[in-house]
Amino acid sequence: MKHYQFTVIVQRDEEGNFLAICPALQGCCTEGETAEESMTYLKGVIQLRVENQQAQSEPIYEELSSQRIEIGIAA
């Protein structure tokens, strides 16, 4: 069994819902009423996506690194 690690971003939308996004897997995102719920859903989506890519012999790109940057914007 091969294990993968992906960066996940959780944010809130205008309506207060939680969005979980996996930038490395384009289109992999979910929504939930709590951060935990959106993460649970996203894990399932990622699992299906990776299994599907494997079944179709498509490459699964692994992240090399991630970092957080800061920018300043004049008000």
C-alpha positions in Angstrom: 0.0 0.0 0.0 1.4 3.4 -1.0 0.7 6.4 1.2 0.3 9.9 -0.1 0.4 13.3 1.7 -1.4 16.3 0.3 -1.7 19.9 1.5 -5.3 20.9 2.3 -6.6 24.4 2.8 -9.8 25.0 4.8 -11.5 28.4 4.5 -14.9 29.9 5.1 -17.1 31.3 2.4 -19.4 34.3 2.6 -22.3 32.1 3.9 -20.3 30.6 6.8 -19.7 27.2 5.2 -16.3 25.6 5.4 -14.5 24.7 2.2 -11.7 22.2 2.1 -9.5 22.3 -1.0 -6.6 20.1 -2.2 -4.6 22.3 -4.6 -2.4 19.4 -5.8 -5.5 17.6 -7.2 -7.3 20.1 -9.4 -11.0 20.1 -8.7 -10.8 18.3 -5.4 -12.8 20.4 -3.0 -15.7 19.9 -0.6 -18.0 21.9 1.6 -19.4 21.3 5.0 -21.0 22.9 8.0 -17.9 22.5 10.1 -14.2 22.4 9.3 -14.1 18.7 10.4 -17.0 17.8 8.2 -15.5 19.3 5.1 -12.2 17.6 5.9 -13.9 14.2 6.2 -15.6 14.7 2.9 -12.4 15.8 1.3 -10.5 12.7 2.4 -13.1 10.6 0.7 -12.9 12.7 -2.5 -9.1 12.5 -2.5 -9.2 8.7 -2.0 -11.6 8.2 -5.0 -9.5 10.6 -7.1 -6.2 8.8 -6.5 -7.8 5.3 -6.9 -9.3 6.5 -10.2 -6.0 7.9 -11.5 -4.2 4.7 -10.5 -6.9 2.6 -12.4 -6.3 4.7 -15.5 -2.5 4.6 -15.1 -2.4 8.4 -14.8 0.4 9.9 -12.8 -0.2 11.1 -9.3 2.0 14.1 -8.7 3.3 14.4 -5.2 4.0 17.8 -3.6 7.6 18.7 -3.3 7.1 21.6 -0.9 4.7 24.3 0.2 5.1 27.6 1.9 3.1 30.5 3.1 4.0 33.9 1.9 3.0 37.4 3.1 2.4 40.5 1.0 1.4 44.0 2.0 -1.3 46.0 0.3 -1.7 49.7 0.9 -5.2 50.5 2.2 
